[in-house]
Amino acid sequence: MNSVSYISLMVNVLWLGCTTLGAASVGEEANPIALSPTVLLALFAEARTNNSGLQTAEKRVTVSHLGLATVRQWEDPKFSFSGVIPGPKRGGLDAEGDLIYGIEQKLPLWNRPRLNRDIITTETQTQTAESAFREAQLRRGVTKALLRIALVHRTTSFITNDLAWLDTIITLGEEKFRAGNGSHVDLLVIQNEKSKRADAFRTEQNRLRTEQAALNRMLGRDLQAPWPAVLMPQLGPPAVYSPALAAYAATNEPRLKVLRQEKAQAVAVTRLTETMRRPDVSLGLQGRQYSGDGGIREGMITVSLNLPWWNAPKYRADLRRDEAKVRVVDAEITDYELSVREEVLRLTLLTDAAYREAVLYRDEIMQRTQQGMASYLAMWEGNRGLLRDILDARRNFLDAQLMQDRAVIEQHQSFAELAALCDLPDYFQLPRLLVQLGNGAHHPAEPRPPQM
């Protein structure tokens, strides 16, 4: 076999290998995992148990719940004792008594104990909602971290296969050079390209370690704990926006639940503040005793109260302040609800854009790039083309592969964001929710051109 025929055969073999770039990676770990409800729920359970931030939120709930036992129905009674020191002209102490004992009890009026309990109850509910919000954020973070790891594994697979392709191209270039049909400059260009790819491979390996460390931190594992390869998910249909979906998210979004509980807590504080303008009434008993013979001389019942009307403007100011806090939280709820609806619209449009981009690269751009690379390979084989054209075509082919996969990952990350807004256990529940809302999980119809 002459050298030209050998080169032709090897180029054809290389071309067949180019069409299976994403099939398997030489360096990928065995037993890869795929994203599924079972895998995600197992990881969520591990994160719920081990994540330090979530543990902190749950401890705050426990502390707030323990506060319910601190609410007192009756305030501590006050005991008083005094003695009379007679003056030089004072007499009759044996009849009146020179020792005075007293006990006073503040009455639980105006429902203040119940209002205090309501404040602590709403605070506990707020902390519980905050814990649920952090858990939803954690589920979203774990899901997106897995998707990023899947993309890094896919990119590493491409680069590994490209390094093998470049090694074969170098061999062919050396064969052409020995046959007198090649150029030493071409060999240097290929070697430079291989060096760039090798450096990109190391960069992706470092990125993989970074993403794995971030996921391990969320799961409460050692930062350097190993992970198997994560398979790329399949391209799914986009989520279509509907007012029903936006309303569902505005009702169930975890952060909105926290704000609603904060409003309930502010209202409870306002109700307690309204009672502060009313007097505190205390009921007491007082007795007089003579120290000479220890006999009780007299007793009396006392009623005492403060006079809050002196500071009435201050109490009204306190009430206006707490009512203003309620209005602030209410305005924040309104604003955040609008932002949630806007976010639902943005994410649904993003899933559609990612779907269209992935289909475009899969069905059109990659096919054309593949055809162009075949033409450059044939021209280089016959010494009628430049090696740089082949390398550029190959690079475009790799970029098209990566752009397609990035679009798929962006779509699934948008699904995870939508699931978090709707407070779903995992984003695989989203299609079912869309069907329940009458939204349908299908690709929207192509827009019709305007009528002329």
C-alpha positions as CSV (number, residue, x, y, z in Angstrom):
1,M,0.0,0.0,0.0
2,N,1.5,3.4,-1.0
3,S,1.6,6.2,1.4
4,V,-1.2,8.2,-0.2
5,S,-3.6,5.3,0.0
6,Y,-2.6,4.8,3.6
7,I,-3.3,8.4,4.4
8,S,-6.7,8.1,2.7
9,L,-7.6,5.1,4.7
10,M,-6.6,6.6,8.0
11,V,-8.5,9.9,7.2
12,N,-11.6,7.9,6.5
13,V,-11.2,6.1,9.8
14,L,-10.7,9.4,11.6
15,W,-13.8,10.8,10.0
16,L,-15.9,7.9,11.2
17,G,-14.5,8.5,14.7
18,C,-15.5,12.2,14.5
19,T,-19.1,11.3,14.3
20,T,-19.0,9.6,17.6
21,L,-17.3,12.2,19.7
22,G,-19.7,12.0,22.6
23,A,-20.1,8.3,22.7
24,A,-17.6,7.5,25.5
25,S,-14.7,9.1,27.2
26,V,-11.4,7.4,27.7
27,G,-11.0,8.9,31.1
28,E,-14.6,8.7,32.4
29,E,-15.3,6.8,35.5
30,A,-17.1,3.5,35.5
31,N,-20.7,3.1,36.6
32,P,-21.9,6.6,35.8
33,I,-25.1,7.9,37.4
34,A,-28.1,9.4,35.6
35,L,-30.3,12.2,36.9
36,S,-33.6,10.6,38.1
37,P,-36.1,11.2,40.9
38,T,-34.6,8.4,42.9
39,V,-31.1,9.8,42.7
40,L,-32.2,13.3,43.5
41,L,-34.4,12.4,46.4
42,A,-31.6,10.3,47.9
43,L,-29.2,13.2,47.6
44,F,-31.8,15.7,49.0
45,A,-32.3,13.4,52.0
46,E,-28.5,13.3,52.6
47,A,-28.3,17.1,52.3
48,R,-31.3,17.6,54.6
49,T,-29.4,15.6,57.3
50,N,-25.9,16.8,56.8
51,N,-26.0,20.4,55.4
52,S,-24.7,22.8,58.0
53,G,-26.8,25.7,56.8
54,L,-30.0,23.7,56.9
55,Q,-29.2,22.4,60.4
56,T,-28.7,25.9,61.6
57,A,-32.2,26.9,60.2
58,E,-33.8,23.9,61.9
59,K,-32.1,24.8,65.2
60,R,-33.6,28.2,65.0
61,V,-37.0,26.6,64.6
62,T,-36.4,24.5,67.7
63,V,-35.3,27.6,69.7
64,S,-38.4,29.5,68.6
65,H,-40.6,26.6,69.4
66,L,-39.1,26.4,72.9
67,G,-40.1,30.0,73.4
68,L,-43.8,29.0,73.6
69,A,-43.1,27.5,77.0
70,T,-41.7,30.8,78.2
71,V,-45.0,32.7,77.9
72,R,-46.4,33.5,81.4
73,Q,-50.1,33.7,82.1
74,W,-49.4,35.5,85.4
75,E,-46.6,37.8,86.1
76,D,-44.4,37.2,89.2
77,P,-46.1,38.6,92.3
78,K,-44.3,41.4,94.2
79,F,-43.7,41.1,97.9
80,S,-42.9,44.2,100.0
81,F,-41.9,44.7,103.6
82,S,-41.4,47.9,105.6
83,G,-41.0,49.1,109.1
84,V,-42.1,52.3,110.8
85,I,-39.5,54.4,112.7
86,P,-41.3,56.5,115.2
87,G,-40.4,60.1,115.8
88,P,-39.9,61.7,119.2
89,K,-43.6,62.7,119.5
90,R,-45.1,59.7,117.7
91,G,-47.0,57.3,119.7
92,G,-49.7,54.6,119.3
93,L,-47.6,52.2,117.3
94,D,-48.7,49.4,119.5
95,A,-52.2,50.0,118.2
96,E,-51.4,50.7,114.5
97,G,-48.4,48.3,114.1
98,D,-44.9,49.2,113.1
99,L,-44.3,46.3,110.5
100,I,-46.0,46.4,107.1
101,Y,-46.2,43.4,104.8
102,G,-47.6,43.5,101.3
103,I,-48.0,41.3,98.2
104,E,-49.1,42.6,94.8
105,Q,-50.1,40.7,91.7
106,K,-50.4,42.1,88.2
107,L,-53.6,41.0,86.5
108,P,-53.4,39.4,83.0
109,L,-55.8,41.8,81.4
110,W,-56.4,42.8,77.8
111,N,-55.5,39.3,76.5
112,R,-51.8,40.2,76.7
113,P,-50.6,36.6,77.5
114,R,-52.5,35.3,74.5
115,L,-51.1,38.0,72.3
116,N,-47.6,37.3,73.5
117,R,-48.2,33.6,72.7
118,D,-49.4,34.6,69.2
119,I,-46.2,36.5,68.6
120,I,-44.0,33.6,69.5
121,T,-46.3,31.2,67.5
122,T,-46.0,33.3,64.4
123,E,-42.2,33.7,64.9
124,T,-42.0,29.9,65.1
125,Q,-44.0,29.6,61.9
126,T,-41.7,32.2,60.2
127,Q,-38.6,30.2,61.2
128,T,-40.3,27.0,59.9
129,A,-41.0,28.7,56.6
130,E,-37.4,30.0,56.5
131,S,-36.1,26.5,57.0
132,A,-38.4,25.3,54.2
133,F,-37.1,28.1,52.0
134,R,-33.5,27.1,52.7
135,E,-34.3,23.5,51.9
136,A,-35.8,24.5,48.5
137,Q,-32.7,26.5,47.8
138,L,-30.6,23.5,48.7
139,R,-32.6,21.2,46.4
140,R,-32.1,23.6,43.6
141,G,-28.4,24.0,44.3
142,V,-27.8,20.2,44.4
143,T,-29.7,19.7,41.1
144,K,-27.8,22.5,39.3
145,A,-24.5,21.3,40.7
146,L,-25.2,17.8,39.3
147,L,-26.0,19.3,35.9
148,R,-22.8,21.3,35.9
149,I,-20.8,18.2,36.7
150,A,-22.5,16.4,33.8
151,L,-21.5,19.1,31.4
152,V,-17.9,19.1,32.6
153,H,-17.8,15.3,32.2
154,R,-19.2,15.7,28.7
155,T,-16.6,18.5,27.8
156,T,-13.8,16.3,29.2
157,S,-15.0,13.5,27.0
158,F,-14.9,15.7,23.9
159,I,-11.4,16.9,24.7
160,T,-10.1,13.4,25.5
161,N,-11.4,12.2,22.1
162,D,-10.0,15.2,20.4
163,L,-6.5,14.5,21.8
164,A,-6.7,11.0,20.4
165,W,-7.8,12.5,17.0
166,L,-4.9,15.0,17.1
167,D,-2.4,12.1,17.8
168,T,-3.7,10.3,14.8
169,I,-3.5,13.5,12.7
170,I,0.1,13.9,13.8
171,T,0.9,10.4,12.7
172,L,-0.7,11.1,9.3
173,G,1.2,14.3,9.0
174,E,4.5,12.6,9.8
175,E,3.6,9.9,7.2
176,K,2.9,12.6,4.6
177,F,6.2,14.4,5.5
178,R,8.2,11.2,5.0
179,A,6.4,10.6,1.7
180,G,7.4,14.1,0.5
181,N,3.8,15.4,0.4
182,G,3.7,17.1,3.8
183,S,5.0,20.1,5.5
184,H,7.0,20.5,8.7
185,V,5.0,23.6,9.5
186,D,1.9,21.5,9.5
187,L,3.4,19.2,12.1
188,L,4.2,22.2,14.3
189,V,0.7,23.5,14.0
190,I,-0.8,20.2,15.0
191,Q,1.5,19.9,17.9
192,N,0.5,23.4,19.1
193,E,-3.1,22.4,18.8
194,K,-2.6,19.3,20.9
195,S,-0.8,21.4,23.6
196,K,-3.8,23.7,23.7
197,R,-6.2,20.8,24.0
198,A,-4.0,19.2,26.8
199,D,-4.1,22.4,28.7
200,A,-7.9,22.7,28.2
201,F,-8.2,19.2,29.5
202,R,-6.3,20.1,32.7
203,T,-8.5,23.2,33.1
204,E,-11.7,21.0,32.8
205,Q,-10.3,18.6,35.4
206,N,-9.8,21.5,37.8
207,R,-13.3,22.8,37.1
208,L,-14.6,19.3,37.8
209,R,-12.9,19.2,41.1
210,T,-14.4,22.6,41.9
211,E,-17.9,21.6,41.0
212,Q,-17.6,18.3,43.0
213,A,-16.3,20.2,46.0
214,A,-19.3,22.5,45.8
215,L,-21.7,19.6,45.7
216,N,-19.9,17.8,48.5
217,R,-20.1,20.9,50.7
218,M,-23.9,21.0,50.1
219,L,-24.2,17.3,51.0
220,G,-22.0,17.7,54.1
221,R,-19.3,15.4,52.7
222,D,-15.6,15.8,52.6
223,L,-14.7,18.3,49.9
224,Q,-12.4,15.8,48.2
225,A,-14.9,12.9,48.2
226,P,-14.9,11.2,44.8
227,W,-17.9,11.2,42.5
228,P,-18.8,9.0,39.6
229,A,-19.5,10.4,36.2
230,V,-22.9,12.1,35.8
231,L,-24.6,11.4,32.5
232,M,-26.0,14.2,30.4
233,P,-29.9,14.4,30.5
234,Q,-31.9,14.2,27.4
235,L,-33.4,17.3,25.8
236,G,-36.9,17.9,27.1
237,P,-39.8,19.9,25.8
238,P,-39.9,23.5,26.9
239,A,-42.3,24.6,29.7
240,V,-44.9,27.0,28.3
241,Y,-45.9,30.1,30.3
242,S,-49.5,30.4,31.5
243,P,-51.2,32.6,34.1
244,A,-52.1,29.5,36.0
245,L,-48.4,28.5,36.3
246,A,-47.5,32.0,37.4
247,A,-50.3,32.0,40.0
248,Y,-49.3,28.6,41.3
249,A,-45.7,29.9,41.8
250,A,-46.9,33.1,43.4
251,T,-48.8,31.0,45.9
252,N,-46.2,28.3,46.7
253,E,-42.9,30.1,46.3
254,P,-40.9,29.4,49.5
255,R,-39.6,33.0,50.0
256,L,-43.2,34.3,49.6
257,K,-44.3,32.0,52.4
258,V,-41.6,33.4,54.6
259,L,-42.8,37.0,53.9
260,R,-46.4,36.1,54.6
261,Q,-45.4,34.6,57.9
262,E,-43.4,37.8,58.7
263,K,-46.5,39.8,58.0
264,A,-48.5,37.6,60.3
265,Q,-45.8,38.1,63.0
266,A,-45.9,41.9,62.4
267,V,-49.7,41.9,62.8
268,A,-49.4,40.0,66.0
269,V,-47.0,42.6,67.4
270,T,-49.3,45.3,66.3
271,R,-52.2,43.8,68.3
272,L,-50.1,43.6,71.4
273,T,-49.0,47.2,70.9
274,E,-52.6,48.3,70.8
275,T,-53.1,47.1,74.4
276,M,-50.1,49.1,75.7
277,R,-52.2,52.2,75.8
278,R,-54.4,50.6,78.5
279,P,-53.4,50.6,82.1
280,D,-51.6,47.8,83.9
281,V,-53.8,46.8,86.9
282,S,-52.4,45.1,90.0
283,L,-54.3,43.7,92.9
284,G,-52.6,43.6,96.3
285,L,-52.9,42.6,100.0
286,Q,-51.3,44.5,102.8
287,G,-51.1,43.8,106.5
288,R,-49.7,45.7,109.6
289,Q,-48.2,43.9,112.6
290,Y,-46.8,45.2,115.9
291,S,-43.3,44.0,116.6
292,G,-43.8,44.2,120.4
293,D,-46.2,41.3,120.7
294,G,-46.3,40.0,117.1
295,G,-50.0,40.7,116.8
296,I,-51.7,41.6,113.5
297,R,-53.3,45.0,113.8
298,E,-55.0,45.6,110.4
299,G,-55.1,44.4,106.7
300,M,-56.2,46.0,103.5
301,I,-56.8,45.2,99.8
302,T,-55.1,47.5,97.3
303,V,-55.6,48.2,93.6
304,S,-52.9,50.0,91.7
305,L,-52.5,51.0,88.1
306,N,-50.2,53.0,86.0
307,L,-51.4,56.1,84.1
308,P,-50.6,55.6,80.4
309,W,-52.5,58.6,79.3
310,W,-49.6,60.8,80.2
311,N,-47.6,59.2,77.4
312,A,-50.5,58.7,75.1
313,P,-48.8,60.3,72.1
314,K,-45.8,58.0,72.6
315,Y,-48.1,54.9,72.6
316,R,-49.9,56.1,69.5
317,A,-46.5,56.6,67.9
318,D,-45.6,53.0,68.8
319,L,-48.8,51.8,67.2
320,R,-48.2,53.8,64.0
321,R,-44.7,52.4,63.8
322,D,-45.9,48.8,64.1
323,E,-48.7,49.4,61.6
324,A,-46.2,50.8,59.2
325,K,-44.1,47.7,59.5
326,V,-47.1,45.6,58.5
327,R,-47.5,47.8,55.4
328,V,-43.8,47.5,54.6
329,V,-44.0,43.7,54.6
330,D,-47.2,43.8,52.6
331,A,-45.6,46.0,50.0
332,E,-42.6,43.7,49.9
333,I,-44.9,40.7,49.4
334,T,-46.6,42.5,46.5
335,D,-43.3,43.4,44.9
336,Y,-41.8,40.0,45.3
337,E,-44.9,38.3,44.0
338,L,-44.6,40.4,40.8
339,S,-40.9,39.4,40.6
340,V,-41.9,35.7,40.9
341,R,-44.4,36.0,38.1
342,E,-41.8,37.7,36.0
343,E,-39.2,35.0,36.8
344,V,-41.7,32.3,35.7
345,L,-42.1,34.1,32.4
346,R,-38.3,34.5,32.0
347,L,-37.6,30.8,32.8
348,T,-40.3,29.5,30.5
349,L,-39.0,31.6,27.7
350,L,-35.5,30.4,28.5
351,T,-36.5,26.8,28.3
352,D,-38.0,27.5,24.8
353,A,-34.8,29.3,23.7
354,A,-32.6,26.4,25.0
355,Y,-34.8,23.9,23.3
356,R,-34.6,25.7,20.0
357,E,-30.8,26.2,20.3
358,A,-30.2,22.5,21.0
359,V,-32.3,21.4,18.1
360,L,-30.7,24.0,15.8
361,Y,-27.2,22.7,16.6
362,R,-28.2,19.1,16.5
363,D,-30.2,19.1,13.3
364,E,-28.6,21.8,11.2
365,I,-25.3,23.4,12.4
366,M,-23.6,20.1,13.4
367,Q,-24.6,18.5,10.1
368,R,-23.2,21.3,8.0
369,T,-20.0,21.6,10.1
370,Q,-19.5,17.8,9.7
371,Q,-19.9,18.1,5.9
372,G,-17.4,21.0,5.8
373,M,-14.9,19.1,7.8
374,A,-15.2,16.1,5.4
375,S,-14.5,18.4,2.5
376,Y,-11.4,19.9,4.2
377,L,-10.1,16.4,5.0
378,A,-10.5,15.3,1.4
379,M,-8.7,18.4,0.1
380,W,-5.8,18.0,2.6
381,E,-5.5,14.4,1.6
382,G,-5.0,15.4,-2.0
383,N,-2.6,18.3,-1.1
384,R,-5.2,20.8,-2.2
385,G,-6.1,22.2,1.1
386,L,-4.6,23.7,4.3
387,L,-4.2,21.9,7.6
388,R,-5.5,25.0,9.4
389,D,-8.8,24.7,7.6
390,I,-9.2,21.1,9.0
391,L,-8.3,22.3,12.5
392,D,-10.8,25.2,12.3
393,A,-13.5,22.9,11.0
394,R,-12.8,20.4,13.8
395,R,-12.8,23.2,16.4
396,N,-16.2,24.4,15.0
397,F,-17.5,20.8,15.2
398,L,-16.5,20.6,18.9
399,D,-17.9,24.0,19.7
400,A,-21.2,22.9,18.0
401,Q,-21.3,19.8,20.2
402,L,-20.6,21.8,23.3
403,M,-23.2,24.5,22.5
404,Q,-25.8,21.8,22.0
405,D,-25.0,20.3,25.4
406,R,-24.8,23.6,27.1
407,A,-28.3,24.4,25.8
408,V,-29.6,21.1,27.2
409,I,-28.0,21.9,30.6
410,E,-29.5,25.4,30.6
411,Q,-32.9,24.0,29.9
412,H,-32.7,21.5,32.8
413,Q,-31.3,24.2,35.1
414,S,-34.3,26.4,34.1
415,F,-36.5,23.4,35.0
416,A,-34.8,23.2,38.4
417,E,-35.4,26.9,38.9
418,L,-39.1,26.6,38.0
419,A,-39.4,23.6,40.4
420,A,-37.9,25.7,43.2
421,L,-40.4,28.6,42.5
422,C,-43.3,26.1,42.6
423,D,-41.8,24.3,45.7
424,L,-41.8,20.9,44.0
425,P,-39.8,18.0,45.5
426,D,-37.8,17.7,42.3
427,Y,-37.9,19.1,38.8
428,F,-39.2,15.8,37.4
429,Q,-42.5,16.7,38.9
430,L,-42.8,19.8,36.7
431,P,-44.3,18.2,33.6
432,R,-47.0,16.6,35.8
433,L,-47.8,20.0,37.3
434,L,-48.0,21.6,33.9
435,V,-50.5,19.0,32.8
436,Q,-52.5,19.5,36.0
437,L,-52.6,23.3,35.4
438,G,-53.9,22.7,31.9
439,N,-50.6,24.1,30.6
440,G,-49.3,21.1,28.7
441,A,-45.7,20.3,28.3
442,H,-45.3,20.5,24.6
443,H,-43.4,22.7,22.2
444,P,-45.3,25.8,21.3
445,A,-46.4,26.1,17.7
446,E,-44.2,28.0,15.3
447,P,-45.3,31.6,14.9
448,R,-47.1,32.3,11.7
449,P,-45.7,35.0,9.3
450,P,-47.7,38.1,9.3
451,Q,-50.3,38.4,6.5
452,M,-49.5,40.9,3.8
